[in-house]
């Protein structure tokens, strides 16, 4: 069953509205509703807050501020990963960023809570905030490590000498804006008190992190916090950790001894969930006339919050991408009074490759060389910074296959050289690379007496198809039809995983299920081959074949349900585990990544500079594929996100207040159907035996890596205008358009 294009097993539930998301659980009965009141300044202190009017409004049960909020646990920086730390709210009068919660109003209905929230009176003493990145870009510091505990800086050889001696040089700055994840389902939570326990129905990507974080914040025993997240309406990094709506709902539910729901509005998501940091990136490439890179440097400055440091690993991808003897990467942070930075899909790789792959296109243009050929000429034989072999690298195959399928040979040789009516036409391409990660994960598989297998892990399904691929792996491992496998996910009472995120979820959970099935097969063979009542008694278990709900050895067979009913009528189970990558020698001895190549064709209106994507192709190498259908969906989704990064997405900060001025989906533009025509993703056959026993690697984020650069490079090929300040907009292209005869 592994590798089959199976339809989503949870599809009928979602299509009929029976899949319950965080805000839709009614097991606790009628809840109360909370509404968050946010600060209207970006820096300063609350000097007066009056909730009398709100508290006396119809239906209101609670108006909570820092004056009456329960004491909470502090953020513990000694906890290695941010998502497991306490997340206290309403802890004092200080305001750290615009929109920060200053009150929660809880009422009988959402309408009553929202109306009463407008009655909360707040007066502030505003301070001078640091909101403008350009103003403070030079006031930077060096973080100890960057995201993923990667080194902040790296240096190999002598970059300055290598760059100075190169025959052809590129030295450019690229800027990327604040971007947000914005999944379909906003951050939401329902908390039900049950005695001394709390049941937390929350939209989260990592159940264990949510449980520990809530417990640490509320100073509770984690065993008394029961997290439930069977369905999550998208995450893209924004739900790896919990946010203020969860803590506020939990505090209110404990105080009122009633179930309380809190969901952020879309506008509040912009201010309260965190975003991809703004970045300024300097990329320097030095090459010989034949295209061989001698020196490559990638230096990044980005914003961080003064209280919650986040250093996106924006330059890290450059470390493994191309061969060059002289190398330099660095990360610097400028502290601003804005919401904290956080993981947004393909953190680091997405903005970093937008810059580096644009620079590679500039180098190809300076050399007069085909951009595909330039990349092939700089293909490394070992990881150029770690000096270890690649586990499985097929970037060149992706480049060549993509060029063939796309018709790259028809690329306009001269920028602004092809016109079709009013449209200037251009082709662009880029490479893609993303590291593959592994985190500690456990899954249990139990076979019931009726021959049904039950898979259990707290792994989440954020819309990517986890229910489906785990069903396939378990069916394959036990020789069962799909309909006899049941998957239970997203509860804290299930075996612990690292959840969904970082493209590690599928491989971690599938590998643990695969190992659990292997252990369960051994238990079943022990029971059958050692039991004189079984037709398999005394036969050589090495010849056993599990298929169609039975196990056969030679000409003898027995149904799995019969083995269980006879030997373990209550059912028999086993667990499988995956270790943290730091404890796995393969991740030390090899450079393990996924790869791809993007190709894009755009049309640019010769008069207005309107940019239209005409077609796009991605070719990827991701090891073994669990399900081609869900894999293709993931990759195409990432590619479309890359289009948004290149052409549309930009959260704009008001430098007077620190507020996002375009804090909804009317002002913050993302690609819609009319923006995306013919997009296709092709996956090469593969198997990476160093990644895990299944030979599979993550696919969720490699689709976005480099995708935006292929579009940007196509815009240059169409117009001859190079935009280095993303997103590429009409205003940035129009002044440089060539004057053409009608």
Secondary structure, 3 states (H helix, E strand, C coil): CCCCCCCCCCHHHHHCCCCCCHHHCCCCCCCEEEEEEECCCCCEEEEEEECHHHHCCCCEEEEECCCCCCCCCCCCCCCCCHHHCCCCCCCCCEECCCCCEEEEEEECCHHHHHHHHCCCEEEEEECCCCCCHHHHCCCCECCCEEHHHEECCEEECCHHHHHHHCCEEEEEEEEECEECCCCCCCCEEEEEEECCEEEEEECCCCHHHHHHHHHHHHCCCHHHEEEECCCCCCCCCCCCCCCHHHHHHHHHHHHHCCCEEEECCHHHHHHHCCEECCEEEEEEEEECCCCCEEEEEEEEEEEEECCCCCCCCCCCCHHHHCCCCEEEEEEEEEEECCCCECCCCCCCHHHHHHHHHHHHHHHHHHHCCCHHHHHHHCCCCCCCCCCCEECCCCHHHHHHHHHHHHCHHHCCCCCCCCEECCEEEEEEEEEEEEECCCCCEEEEEEECCCCCEEEECCCCCCCCCHHHHHHHHHHHHHCCCHHHEEEECCECCCCCCCCCCCCCHHHHHHHHHHHHHHHHHHHHHHHHHCCCCCCCCCCCHHHCEEECCEEEECCEEEEHHHHHHHHCCCCEEEEEEECCHHHCHHHHHEECEEEEEEEEEEEEECCCCCEEEEEEEEEEECEECCCHHHHHHHHHHHHHHHHHHHHCCCECECCCCCCECCCCCCCCCCCCHHHCCEEEEEECCCCCCCCCCCCECCCCCCCCCCHHHHHHHHHHHHHCCCCCECCCCHHHHHCCCCCCCC
